[in-house]
Amino acid sequence: MSRQVNKTAADRTFIEEARRAQLVACAIETIAELGYGQASLARIAERAGISKGVIGYHFAGKDELLSEVVGEVMARAEDYIRPRVSAESTGPAVLRAYIEASLAFMAEHRNHVLALVEIGRNSRPGDGGPSLGPRFVEASIGSLAKLLASFQGTHELRSDFDPMVVATAIRAAIDSVPRRLADHHELDVAHYGRELADLFDLATRKEQHVQDHGPERRSDQ
């Protein structure tokens, strides 16, 4: 069996792509169930019903496989969240959809999230493994800050808050949930999402001014 780890996605056959996807899925399930330290290539291969050597044919090693896992989870989250956010048209609704969809993804894809938490807790920047470091976090915050600023520009959200500060707070709140989920499997993620959405809606919504029409006139006057 010749190694194909240096092939690009365009060079791989349908069967090779399917096998890689299967191995990524098995890695996610194994890491979520056993933890990072126990999720050896042998254990992943056992779950996939193949020999360890087959993984070596498709991936250069565990680091490459785990990098693929991170990419798969991120892509799946993007595919889940984006259409739910795009379906809304107002600033407050978009912000609520962003927060609630982010947490709904965690609830519906717990093993994906648990695997990501395990990788994040155990991988080390610069060791060749997958990266979940500051660059990724800053990119997420920057995109959200631009979104908030755009709705300030259309007067759909309050204009007197710093979008970067609020975006940082929102991402911190969302990104704290996976670790809580890993430690508390009974966590009601949907409730958590609604509470966070309510919190940041109150923090960013424009004040509703009620026009004073003066004393109400009596009908018998």
Backbone hydrogen bonds, N-H to C=O, Kabsch-Sander energy under -0.5 kcal/mol:
donor,donor_aa,acceptor,acceptor_aa,energy
4,Q,57,Y,-2.2
7,K,4,Q,-1.6
11,D,8,T,-0.9
12,R,8,T,-1.0
12,R,9,A,-0.5
17,E,13,T,-2.4
18,A,14,F,-2.3
19,R,15,I,-2.3
20,R,16,E,-2.3
21,A,17,E,-2.3
22,Q,18,A,-2.2
23,L,19,R,-2.3
24,V,20,R,-2.3
25,A,21,A,-2.4
26,C,22,Q,-2.4
27,A,23,L,-2.3
28,I,24,V,-2.3
29,E,25,A,-2.2
30,T,26,C,-2.4
31,I,27,A,-2.7
32,A,28,I,-2.4
33,E,29,E,-1.9
34,L,30,T,-3.1
35,G,30,T,-0.5
35,G,31,I,-2.1
39,A,35,G,-0.9
39,A,36,Y,-0.8
40,S,38,Q,-2.0
44,I,40,S,-2.3
45,A,41,L,-2.7
46,E,42,A,-2.3
47,R,43,R,-2.1
48,A,44,I,-1.8
49,G,45,A,-0.9
49,G,46,E,-0.7
50,I,45,A,-2.4
54,V,51,S,-1.3
55,I,51,S,-0.7
55,I,52,K,-0.7
56,G,52,K,-1.3
57,Y,53,G,-1.1
58,H,54,V,-1.3
59,F,55,I,-3.0
65,L,61,G,-1.9
66,L,62,K,-2.9
67,S,63,D,-2.2
68,E,64,E,-1.9
69,V,65,L,-1.8
70,V,66,L,-2.5
71,G,67,S,-2.2
72,E,68,E,-2.4
73,V,69,V,-2.5
74,M,70,V,-2.4
75,A,71,G,-2.3
76,R,72,E,-2.4
77,A,73,V,-2.4
78,E,74,M,-2.3
79,D,75,A,-2.4
80,Y,76,R,-1.6
81,I,77,A,-2.9
82,R,78,E,-2.3
84,R,80,Y,-0.6
85,V,81,I,-2.0
86,S,82,R,-2.9
87,A,83,P,-1.2
88,E,85,V,-1.5
94,V,90,T,-2.8
95,L,91,G,-2.4
96,R,92,P,-2.3
97,A,93,A,-2.6
98,Y,94,V,-2.5
99,I,95,L,-2.1
100,E,96,R,-2.9
101,A,97,A,-2.6
102,S,98,Y,-1.6
103,L,99,I,-1.8
104,A,100,E,-2.4
105,F,101,A,-2.3
106,M,102,S,-1.1
107,A,103,L,-2.0
108,E,104,A,-2.4
109,H,105,F,-1.8
110,R,107,A,-0.5
113,V,109,H,-2.1
114,L,110,R,-3.2
115,A,111,N,-2.4
116,L,112,H,-1.9
117,V,113,V,-2.4
118,E,114,L,-2.4
119,I,115,A,-2.3
120,G,116,L,-2.8
121,R,117,V,-2.4
122,N,118,E,-1.4
123,S,119,I,-2.8
127,D,124,R,-1.8
129,G,124,R,-0.5
132,L,130,P,-0.5
136,F,133,G,-0.7
137,V,133,G,-1.6
138,E,134,P,-3.1
139,A,135,R,-1.9
140,S,136,F,-1.9
141,I,137,V,-2.3
142,G,138,E,-2.7
143,S,139,A,-2.1
144,L,140,S,-1.9
145,A,141,I,-2.7
146,K,142,G,-1.9
147,L,143,S,-1.7
148,L,144,L,-2.5
149,A,145,A,-2.5
150,S,146,K,-2.0
151,F,147,L,-1.5
152,Q,148,L,-1.6
153,G,149,A,-2.1
154,T,150,S,-1.0
155,H,152,Q,-1.4
156,E,151,F,-2.6
157,L,151,F,-1.3
158,R,204,T,-3.2
166,V,162,D,-2.3
167,A,163,P,-2.5
168,T,164,M,-2.1
169,A,165,V,-2.0
170,I,166,V,-2.6
171,R,167,A,-2.6
172,A,168,T,-2.2
173,A,169,A,-2.2
174,I,170,I,-2.6
175,D,171,R,-3.3
176,S,172,A,-0.9
177,V,174,I,-1.4
180,R,176,S,-1.4
181,L,177,V,-3.0
182,A,178,P,-2.1
183,D,179,R,-1.5
184,H,180,R,-2.3
187,L,184,H,-1.9
189,V,187,L,-1.4
192,Y,188,D,-2.1
193,G,189,V,-2.5
194,R,190,A,-2.1
195,E,191,H,-2.4
196,L,192,Y,-2.3
197,A,193,G,-2.4
198,D,194,R,-2.5
199,L,195,E,-2.4
200,F,196,L,-2.4
201,D,197,A,-1.9
202,L,198,D,-2.4
203,A,199,L,-1.5
204,T,200,F,-1.1
205,R,201,D,-2.2
209,H,207,E,-0.8
210,V,208,Q,-0.6
211,Q,209,H,-0.6
213,H,211,Q,-0.8
221,Q,218,R,-1.5
